[in-house]
């Protein structure tokens, strides 16, 4: 069988995917295919996969050569931009990340929520939280009218950008800044995702600010957060630890009402809390339920 007959977009894409850790080799293969098999016309899919490989392997100069080839052929690179920005951030190249973000229009690429989030990720990677917070404020300001339109149509606006910033602040140890951002979000009617809330709750409880955590839990639940089993476990443990047993029971009952089945590690903190507060009869009654 003549190999020229089987060289197509799918084959090239699969070869590139299998060589995703070899940037220059992937680039050479791509050029070889185009030279030796002129009937093959690369699509956006193969080009963007090659861009991602070169970004991942930090071959920036070669990556931009490929990007400019795409621009010459009027092929979009929109689905690769966020990936490239994130990898600039991972490698500490924040100036390049910001430059690419600002030059999106040069590549006929709209600054989507995904691309904004990739820049937030890059800023957090290099601990530029002032820049990240400024970007969040800009996104929130630009989104106000759009938010109302989305809500009227029944859509929930994406808040992943703020979640990324909260995660970044927590990872860097800026608990008070993370708390401040969450306060601002809840006042404006936004709610972080459940994973971010759980991470924040654990950090707050470790610092002993359990009353704040309880208040935040009620606020986000009122705004529509759907707690998962980790949320319940964090809240039951925290409330039991400071003797707020009735609050712990309230969380436990909500867990059951949501269709979850309690397990021993959920009961244990409540029992310990009852014992610590001398409520032995209540503890016994709880055990025999």
C-alpha positions in Angstrom: 0.0 0.0 0.0 1.3 3.5 -0.9 1.8 5.5 2.3 0.6 8.7 0.5 -2.9 7.2 0.4 -3.1 6.8 4.2 -1.6 10.2 5.2 -4.5 12.3 6.4 -5.5 14.6 9.2 -6.5 11.9 11.6 -3.2 10.0 11.1 -1.1 13.1 11.6 -3.1 14.2 14.7 -2.7 10.7 16.3 1.1 10.7 15.7 1.4 14.2 17.2 -0.6 13.1 20.2 1.6 10.1 20.8 4.7 12.3 20.6 3.4 15.1 22.9 6.5 15.2 25.0 8.8 15.6 22.1 8.4 19.2 20.7 11.1 19.5 18.1 10.6 15.9 16.8 6.9 16.6 16.4 7.6 19.8 14.5 10.0 18.0 12.2 7.5 15.2 11.6 4.8 17.8 10.8 7.1 19.6 8.3 8.2 16.2 6.8 4.6 15.2 6.2 3.7 18.5 4.5 6.9 18.3 2.3 6.8 14.7 1.3 3.0 14.4 0.9 1.8 17.6 -0.8 -1.7 16.2 -1.1 -2.0 16.4 2.7 -3.6 19.7 3.8 -3.3 20.3 7.5 -6.3 21.4 9.4 -6.7 23.6 12.5 -6.7 20.5 14.7 -3.2 19.4 13.8 -1.8 22.9 13.9 -3.2 23.5 17.3 -2.1 20.2 18.7 1.5 21.1 17.5 1.2 24.5 19.2 0.2 22.9 22.5 3.1 20.4 22.2 5.6 23.2 21.6 4.2 25.2 24.5 4.3 22.2 26.8 7.9 21.5 25.9 8.9 25.2 26.1 10.0 25.6 22.4 8.5 29.1 22.3 10.3 30.4 19.2 9.3 27.4 17.1 5.8 27.6 18.5 5.4 31.2 17.3 6.7 30.2 13.8 3.8 27.7 13.7 1.4 30.3 15.0 2.4 32.7 12.2 2.0 30.0 9.6 -1.6 29.5 10.8 -2.2 33.3 10.7 -0.9 33.4 7.1 -3.3 30.6 6.2 -6.1 32.4 8.0 -6.5 29.5 10.5 -7.8 30.4 14.0 -5.7 29.6 17.1 -8.4 30.5 19.6 -8.5 27.1 21.3 -4.7 27.1 21.9 -4.3 30.6 23.3 -5.5 29.7 26.8 -3.2 26.7 26.9 -0.2 28.8 25.8 -1.0 31.5 28.4 -1.2 28.9 31.2 2.1 27.4 30.2 3.8 30.8 30.1 2.5 31.2 33.7 3.8 27.7 34.7 7.2 28.7 33.5 7.3 32.1 35.2 6.9 34.0 31.8 4.1 36.3 33.0 5.1 39.2 30.6 4.7 36.9 27.6 1.4 35.7 29.0 0.1 39.2 29.3 1.4 40.2 25.9 -0.4 37.2 24.3 -3.6 38.1 26.1 -3.4 41.6 24.9 -2.7 40.6 21.3 -5.6 38.1 21.0 -7.2 40.3 18.4 -4.2 40.0 16.2 -5.0 36.4 15.8 -8.8 36.9 15.3 -9.2 35.5 18.8 -11.9 36.7 21.2 -10.9 37.2 24.9 -13.3 34.6 26.2 -13.9 33.6 29.8 -11.6 30.7 29.3 -8.8 32.9 28.1 -9.4 35.4 31.0 -9.2 32.4 33.4 -5.9 31.2 31.8 -4.4 34.7 32.5 -5.7 34.6 36.1 -4.0 31.2 36.5 -0.7 32.5 35.1 -0.8 35.6 37.4 -1.5 33.3 40.4 1.3 31.0 39.4 3.8 33.8 39.7 2.0 35.1 42.9 1.0 38.4 41.2 -2.3 38.6 43.2 -2.6 42.4 42.7 -2.7 41.9 39.0 -5.0 38.9 39.3 -7.4 40.8 41.5 -7.4 43.8 39.1 -8.3 41.4 36.3 -11.1 39.9 38.3 -12.5 43.4 39.0 -12.3 44.2 35.3 -14.1 41.0 34.4 -16.8 41.6 37.0 -17.3 45.2 35.8 -17.6 44.1 32.2 -19.9 41.3 33.1 -22.6 43.3 34.9 -25.0 43.8 32.0 -24.2 40.5 30.5 -24.9 38.8 33.9 -28.5 40.2 33.9 -29.0 39.0 30.4 -27.7 35.5 31.2 -29.8 35.2 34.3 -33.0 36.2 32.4 -32.2 33.4 30.0 -31.8 30.9 32.8 -28.0 30.6 32.6 -25.6 30.7 35.6 -22.6 33.0 34.8 -19.2 31.3 35.1 -17.2 32.2 38.3 -14.2 30.0 37.6 -11.9 33.0 37.3 -12.6 34.0 40.9 -12.3 30.4 42.0 -8.8 30.3 40.5 -7.8 33.5 42.3 -9.2 32.2 45.7 -7.2 28.9 45.2 -4.1 30.9 44.4 -4.4 33.1 47.4 -5.0 30.1 49.7 -2.0 28.2 48.2 0.2 31.2 48.9 -1.1 31.6 52.5 -3.1 34.7 51.9 -6.1 33.6 53.9 -7.5 37.1 54.8 -7.3 38.1 51.1 -9.2 35.0 50.1 -11.8 35.6 52.8 -12.2 39.2 51.6 -12.8 38.1 48.0 -15.4 35.5 49.1 -17.2 38.2 51.1 -17.3 40.4 48.1 -18.6 37.6 45.9 -21.4 36.7 48.3 -22.5 40.3 48.7 -22.8 40.6 44.9 -24.8 37.3 44.7 -22.0 35.1 43.3 -21.0 31.8 44.8 -17.8 29.8 44.3 -17.8 26.2 43.3 -18.0 23.5 46.0 -14.4 22.4 45.7 -13.1 25.9 46.2 -15.5 26.4 49.1 -14.3 23.2 50.8 -10.7 24.3 50.4 -11.4 27.7 51.8 -13.5 26.2 54.7 -10.7 23.8 55.7 -8.2 26.7 55.8 -10.5 28.9 57.8 -11.2 26.2 60.3 -7.5 25.4 60.7 -7.0 29.0 61.7 -9.8 28.7 64.3 -12.3 31.0 62.6 -15.1 28.5 62.7 -17.9 31.0 63.4 -16.9 32.8 60.2 -17.0 29.5 58.4 -20.4 28.7 59.7 -21.8 32.1 58.6 -20.2 31.6 55.2 -21.7 28.1 54.8 -25.2 29.5 55.4 -24.6 32.4 53.0 -23.4 30.3 50.1 -26.1 27.7 50.6 -28.7 30.4 50.5 -27.1 31.6 47.2 -27.4 28.1 45.7 -24.3 26.1 46.6 -24.9 22.4 46.6 -22.8 20.9 49.4 -21.0 17.6 48.7 -20.0 15.0 51.2 -16.7 16.8 51.9 -18.6 20.0 52.7 -20.8 18.2 55.3 -17.8 16.5 56.8 -15.9 19.7 57.2 -18.9 21.5 58.7 -19.9 18.7 61.1 -16.3 18.4 62.4 -15.9 22.2 62.8 -19.2 22.8 64.6 -18.8 19.8 66.9 -15.3 20.9 67.8 -16.5 24.3 69.3 -19.5 22.8 71.0 -22.2 23.9 68.5 -23.8 20.5 68.5 -27.2 21.7 67.4 -25.6 23.2 64.3 -23.7 20.0 63.7 -27.0 18.0 63.9 -28.6 20.5 61.5 -25.9 19.9 58.9 -26.2 16.1 59.4 -29.9 16.2 58.9 -29.5 18.3 55.7 -27.0 15.6 54.5 -29.6 12.9 55.0 -32.4 15.0 53.4 -30.1 15.4 50.3 -30.1 11.6 49.9 -26.7 10.9 51.4 -26.1 8.0 53.8 -24.2 9.0 56.9 -21.0 7.0 57.8 -19.0 6.6 61.1 -16.6 9.5 60.5 -19.6 11.8 60.4 -21.0 10.5 63.7 -17.7 10.5 65.6 -17.2 14.4 65.8 -20.8 14.8 67.1 -20.3 12.1 69.7 -17.0 13.6 70.8 -18.7 17.0 71.1 -21.5 15.6 73.2 -19.0 14.0 75.5 -17.0 17.1 75.9 -20.0 19.1 76.9 -21.2 16.4 79.4 -24.3 15.5 77.4 -23.9 11.8 78.0 -27.7 11.0 77.8 -27.8 12.7 74.4 -24.8 10.8 73.2 -26.4 7.5 74.3 -29.6 8.4 72.6 -27.7 9.3 69.4 -25.9 6.0 69.5 -29.1 3.9 69.6 -30.9 5.8 66.9 
